Amino acid sequence: MAGSIDLGGFLSLRQSRPSFPALTNPSSATGTAVSNPAALRFCRKVTPPALLLPALYRAMEPPRCVESTDIQEAENEIPAAGHPARSVPPELVEKMVYDALVWSSLHGLVVGDRRAQSSGSVPGVGLVHAPFALLPMPFPKSYWRQACELAPIFNELVDRVSLDADFLQNSLSRTKKVDGFTSRLLDIHSKMLEIKKTEDIRLGLHRSDYMMDAETNLLLQIEFNTISSSFPGLSSLVSELHRNLLNKYGNDLGLDSKRVPGNTAISRFAEALAKAWNEYNNSSAIVMVVVQSEERNMYDQHWLCAVLKEIHGITSIRKTLSEIDVQGQVLPDGTLIIDGQAVAVIYFRAGYSPNDYPSEAEWSARVLMEKSSAIKCPSISYHLVGTKKIQQELAKPNVLERFLDNEDDIAKVRKCFAGLWSLDDTDAVKSAMEKPDLFVLKPQREGGGNNIYGDTVRETLIKLQKKGTEELAAYILMQRIFPTASLAFLVREGIWHLDNAISELGIYGAYLRNKDKVIMNDQCGYLMRTKVSSSNEGGVAAGFAVLDSIYLT
């Protein structure tokens, strides 16, 4: 979720259920850094500087979730393939990896190298290709359509829940007593209510994350992200990379590039920001991206700012919370001024974690922004809607009906909910202690690496019970999802290896409303993330997870 290279909450998920049969023994299928370019084909076409955004420009074509002529043509031309990694000769893998590394370097599919000093603060220093899967992950078209159709429903749901202050405050009241971070967010929300601050123009750039559960054959939601939904830039590039590789090697692999859906994430997010900027109605105002001081995923953010400028002519700046505290002021009419410039839209790529608020200065900056008339993405209300506790509350019987009117929409949303329980549910807690492998214990945190699995679920529940009932409010229980593992070529730092892997699909959505007028409510592309299924670890930096795309089957 966050701007860090941990690739979000999915990467804290542990391996799929041990009873799943191993597909192969891939332990020996490990490559070395590709170092013999003379033996490989290499396209030496020189790209003019003015054309350095081609992959992202191509991503500006219409979304391809539900209907796509070229996908249908591909289905008519070739049978649905099995997994593409099952029988690829190593020499072909080496060629593809080399070409993929060249493509990534030329097209900006890069992150900062944590081994290089200043790689998270100075652009152009210590670049390395983003970890990626060499081939797209097979994904059933029916589940793809389901996930895409849910995006505008969830967008609308977030907006309606955000307007129900009593629901937010009451649902999180017990969590507030035991979770300091949630408490501070709720305090800001309360302050805005006290001064009767309203957000007439509301912008949400969201991502809903799903996994296919092998036990139920259902597409189940893991979480809904309302703040810092990262990787719209790099995910668009990975989809284009896979299309490029299949255009070149598809005949050898028996795969068709038309089965990789076009990914519009970066262009649609930029479009949403531009439309919000336009609604603010100040042609001299700018977009401000709130960032962390050390951000190795800065290039994903810079892609968005580049498209915003190149396509829409809108200037953006990057500021940390501490810089905003020093440089920012709110004029009597509500205008937010940063370094003498009026800010139309605030786009948060930081501020989702307690680590982003090391002092009162950062909290002061957050309050300053909330008081202003600038359009917040997200506002404090939208931020709170994305908490784990609100996710669990919405899964309760008859709660969706409080916010959604359409019965079909309610049924679609409810179908994708995994089991979610408050720790007040004694039956659920008892089941989790008896069979902890079937549950995930989630705190109110974003950004990955926070969830609790396996025997540690039981141990943590026992500790919480000893501390008292109030401590239980800091967590929720969730049904553990067990996706089927598939073979995948995972590429990191120029080295590839073949392993069993599991994937998670994130669907981006954009929602923009000005009072009663909905200006934009769309699905906006996707993020596929793949990790080694046998690993208890998480995080790209740890060597287990990569960016991916999908191959419709």
N, C-alpha and C positions, 0 to 999 in steps of 0.2 A: 504494500500500500504506500509506503513512505518513499521519500526520495532516495533513501539509501539503497545500496546494491544488495540488500537482503531479499529483494523481490517480494516482500510482503508476507502476510500472515500464513499463506499456504506453506511456506518453506519450513515452518515449525512442525508440520504434520509428519508423523513417523511412517514407517513402512506399511505397506498393505498387509492384510492379514496373513500370517505365516502359512496358513493352509492352502494359499493359492499355489498351484503347481508352477515350478520354475519352467520358463520357456526354453532356456538353454543354459549352458554354463559359459557365460561370456568372459570369464576372468582372464582368459588369454588374449582376448580381442582388444588389445591396447596399442594405440599408435604412438609414434614419437612426433616431435615437432617436424613439420614438413620443411625439408631443407634442400630439396633438389628441384628447383623450379625449371631447370633446363629440360627435365624429363617430362614436364607437364605442359599442356596447352595453356596459353595465357593471352587474353585479349589485350592488346597494347593500345587500344584506342584512347587518345588523349581527350579528357573531358574539360571543356572550357570552364573557367570559374563561374560564369553566369548560369551554368547548368548543373551546379552541384546539389540541387534539390530535386533531381528527376524522380527518384523513388517516391518521395513524399508528394510531389505534384501528381504522380499517377495514382496515389492513394486518395485523391480528391474526387474520384468517380463515385457514383451513388453507392450507398450501403448494399451489401449483397446477402443479407441474412435470409430473407424469405424466398425471393425469386431471383434467378440468375440464368440468363439465356446460355452463357458460356458454360456454366456448370452443367446445365441440362444436356448441352451438346457433348460434353465430356462423358456424361453418363451413357449417352447413346453410342459413343464411339468405343469405349473400353469397358470391360467389366469392373465392378468394384474390386479393388486390389486388397490383398492381405497386407500385413504390416510391411512397409518398404525396407525395413532393416534386416529381414530374415536371411537373405541370401545375396548380399552385395560383396563382390570380390574385394579383398583388401586393397589391391592396386587401384581399383576404381574409387574406393573411399579416399585414398591418398590424393587422387586428382581432384575430387570434389572438395575436400578439405582445403587444399591449396587455393582453389578458385574462390571458395567461400571466404577465406581469410583476406584475399586481395579485394574482393567485393566489399567486405565489411570495412576495410581500411579506406577505400575510395569513397564510400557512401556514408561514413559517419556512424557506423554501428559500433560505437566505442564507449568505454567508460574510463575513469581514472584508475591507474594501476596503484593499488594500495602500497606497493613496495617502493613507489617513487614519492619522494617528499614533495609537497605542494600540489600533488595530483588532484586533490579535492578542493583547491582554492584558486589555482592559476590555470586558466584554460590553455590547452595545448601542451601541458607538461605531463609526462608519464602516461601516455595513452596506451590502451590495450583493447583488443576487440572484446565486445560484450560476450559473455558465455552464451553459446547457442546450441540447439540441436541441429544436426546436419540435415535431417529430413523432417518434414512436418509430421505431426502425430495424427493417425487416423481417428476420425470422430464422426459418429452417426449424424446424418443430415437432419433427422427428426429432432434430436436433442439440440442441435445447432439452432434450428428454427424456434424451438421452445425457448431457449435462452434469449434469443433476440427479441421475441415477442414480449418477453417479460420486462425488458428494459424501460419502455415508456410507462408501464404500469407502476414499476417501482419508483421511477422519477416522480410521478404524481403522488404516490403514497408518501414519499419523503416530504414533499412540499406540504401536504395536508397535515401530517403529524407535526411538522415544525411550527404550525400555527396554533397548535393546542398546547399552550403553556402549562396548563394544569396537568395534562397527561405526562409531559416531560418531567416536570418537577416532582409529581407524586411517584412516578415510576422509578426515579433515581434517588428518591429521598433517603432510603436506607443505605444505598450505595455511597451516598455523600458522606455518611457518618464514618465510614471505614476506608474510603479511598480519597486521599488528599487531592489528587489530580482532578477527578470528577467533581469534587467539591468546589474547586476553584472555577471550573467551567460553569457549574451551576450558579455560582455567585455572580459571574459576569451576566449570565442569562437573567438572573433576578434584578440586577442593576438596570438592564435594558428595559425590563418590564416596569420598574419603578419610575423611570424617566419617560415612559411611554414611547420608547424608540421603536419605530416600525420599519420594516424592510419592504417597501413597495415593489422594488425591482429585486427579484430573487434569482440567483444563478447557482446551479448545481452541476458539477462535473463529477460523475459518479462511476463506480465500477462494482458490479455484482459478480461474486466469484462462486463457481460451481464445480462439483465433481460428479462423475457417473458412479453410482453405487452398485457394485457387482451383486450385492446381496438382494437388493430390491428391484434392480434394473430401472432405477429412477435417477433423474438429474436433480441433485440436491444442492441447495444453497449453503455455502460455508459462511459467508458474511457479505454485508453490503457496506461499501466504503463511500463516505461522503466528504472526506478530506484527503488531499494529497494522493489522488488516484494516479499513481505513477506509471511510467513506461508507455504513454501514448505514442511518443516519438520512436523509441527503439522497437516497440512491437510492430509498428507499421513497416519498419525497415526489415525485420526478420521475415515477415510475410513476403515482402518483395524479394528478399534473398532466396527464399525457398522457391518462389516462382521462377527466378532466374536460373537456379540450379536444375529445376525440372524441365525448363525449356531446353537446356543444354544436354542433360543426361536422362531425360524422361524415357526415351526409347530403350535405353540400356536397363532402366529400372522397372519398366512397365507401368509408369506413372504419368499422369497428365497434370500439367501446371494449372489447368482450369479448375481443378478440384480444390485448389488453395484459394479461399475467399479473399477478395480484395479487402484490405484493412484501412479504413478511413479515419482511424482514431485521431491522428495528429491534425488533419485538415478540419475535421468536425469540431474538435476541441477549440482550435483557433477560430473557427467560424462562430462558435458559441461566445467566446470571449469578445470577438469583434461586434457581435450583435448586442451584447451587454454594454460595451463601450458606446455604441451608437444610441442606446436607450438613455444613457447618462446625459447625452446631449451637451457635451463640451468638447469641441474639436481640438482644443489645446491640451486636454487631459491625457494621461498615460495609464498604462496597465502596470501594476506593481506585483512582482512575483516575490513572495516571502520565502526565503531559503535558509538553509542551515549554513553555518560558517565553513564547515568542511563537507563537501558534497561531491563524491566521486561519480555520482549519476547526473552531473550538471549538464551533460550533452543531451540527455533526454529532455531536459527543461529548455536548453538553448534551441533545440529543434522547434519547439512550440513557439518560442519568441521569434525565431527566424521566419516561420511561416506567417505569423501574425503581422510581421513587418512587410515581408515580400508580397503577400497576397492582399492584405487589408490596409497596409500603410500605417499601422498603429505602432507607436513606440512603447517599449516596455523597459523597466528597470528591475534590478534584483537587489533586495535589501534583506538583511537579517532582522530579527526582532529587536536586538539590541541597537542596531542602527536606526530603526524606526523610532525607538524611544528617544534617541538623541536628536534626530533630524525632523521628526514629525510634529505637526500641530494641526488642530482642527479650528477652522474659522467659525465665527458666530453663525454663519449660514450652514454649517455642517461640512464644508469642503475640507477634505484631508489634503494637506500640503506636505510634500517631502522634498527637501532641498529646493524649495521655490516652485515646485511643479504640482499642479492639481492631479489627484489620483482618481480615475474613474472606476477602475476595477482592481480589487485586491485578490490575487490568486495564491492560495496557500499551498506551498510545497514543504512547509515546516509548520510546527505548532501542534502536531498531533500526539506528541510524546512528552512526558515530564522532563525528559532530557533537554527539550527545547526551551525550557524555562529555568535556567540555573539561578536566576536572581529575580528580584521584584521588577527589574527594568523590563524584562520580557513580558511579564504579566501586565505591566503598565502600558506597553505597546499594544497588546491585544485589546485592552479596554479602550484605548485611544481609537483604534480602527473601528471597533464596534460602535462607538459613539458617532462616528462620521457618517456622512451621506454616501460614501463610496460603496459600490456594490461588492459585497463580500462573497467569495467563493472558497469555503462556505461561510455563511453567517454562523453565529454561535448556536442558533437553533438547529440549523442543518447539521452542524458538528455533533450535537447531542443525539440527534436521530440515528447517527451511525454507531452509537455505542452498543456493546454486546447486550446490555440489559434491555435496551429498547427492542433489539432484535428478538429477544426472548419474550418480551411482553406482547409483541405483535403476533407471536405464534400461539398465544392463548386463544381459547374458543371465544368467538364473537367480537374479538377486538378489531380485526380487519374491517368488519362491518361498520365500525365507528368512523372509518376514514374513506372507505371505498363504497361506491354505489352499485357498480356493475357486478352482478352475481358471477358472470363468466370470469371477470378479472380476479375476483376474490378466489374463485376455485383454482385458477392458474397459479396464483401466488401461494396459496396453501399447499398445492401439490408439490411445490419445490422446497417446502420447509422440511429440514431435518428435525429430529426430536430435539426439543429445547426445554430445559427445566430450570426453575429457580431452585436454589438449595434449601428453600422452605419445603419443597416437595420431598417428604420423608421416604416415599416409595422409590422415587428416582435415586435419591442418595443411597438408599439401601442396595439398590441394584448396581449402582456404580461401585460400591465397596465390595460387592460380591463378584462382579465381573468388570473390573476397571478397564480391561482392554477394549470394551465396547463403548467407552465414553471418552470425551475430551473435556477437561476442566479449563474454562476460559476466564481470565481476569479482564477488567475493563481497560485494555491496552490495544494500541494499534502498532503496526510496523513489523510484526513477526517476532518469533522467538520467545513468546510469552506463554504459550499454551502448555498444558500439563497432560501427560499420557501415561498409560500402563500402570504399573504398581504405584507410581508416584501419585496417581489420582487418589488411591486409597489412603496413602500416607498423608497427603495434604488434607483430605476430608477429615481424617481423625484429628489432625492438629487444629483445624478450624473449629471443629465441634468442641474441643477442649477450651478454646479461647472464648466461646460463647456464640450465641445466635447472630449477633450483629456482624461478626466477621464473615459469616456466610454470604452476606449481601455483596461482597466484593467480587464474587464469581458467579458464573452460570455453568450448567452442565449441558453438553451437546452430544447427540448421537455421533459416534465415530463413523466416518464414511470410509468404505473399503473399495477403492477403485481397482480394476484389473490392471496388472502390470503388463507392459509391452516393451519390446526391445527398442533401444534408441542409441544413436551415435551422439555422444555428448562431447562438445568441443570447448576447451578452456585453455587459454594461453598457448594456442597453436597446437595443442595435443588433443587427440581424440581417443575415446574408449567406448566400447559397446557394453551396455548394461541393461538390466531390467529397470524400467522406470514407470512412474505414474505422473499424471498431468492434471492440471487445474485450468479451467477456462474462465476468464474474466471478461464480462461484456461491459463496455463503456456506454454511458448514457449522458446526455446533456439536457438540461431543463432550464428554460429561461421564461420568466413571467414578469409582467409589469401590471400590477394590480390585478384586474380581472382578465387580462389578455395573456394567453399562453403564446409566446413567440416561438418557442422551440421545445419540442419534447420528442427526442429521437434516440434510437440506438446509434452508437458512434464508433463501431469497430470493436476490436477484441484484443485480449492479451492471453497467450497460452504460456504456461510455465511448467517445466518438466524437471523432476528430480529422481535420483536413484531410489528405487523402491526399497532396497535392503538397508538403507541408512537410517539411523536414529537421529542424525544431525540435520541441520537445516541451514540455508543461506548459500548464496552464490559464492561468497567469499570463502566459505568452508570447502568448496569444491564439489557440491552435490546437485546444484540446481542451475538451470539454463533457461534462456528465452526460447520460445518455440512458436510454431503456427499450427494450423489444423489442415488436415486432408480429408475432405468430405467423403464419406462412404455410404 
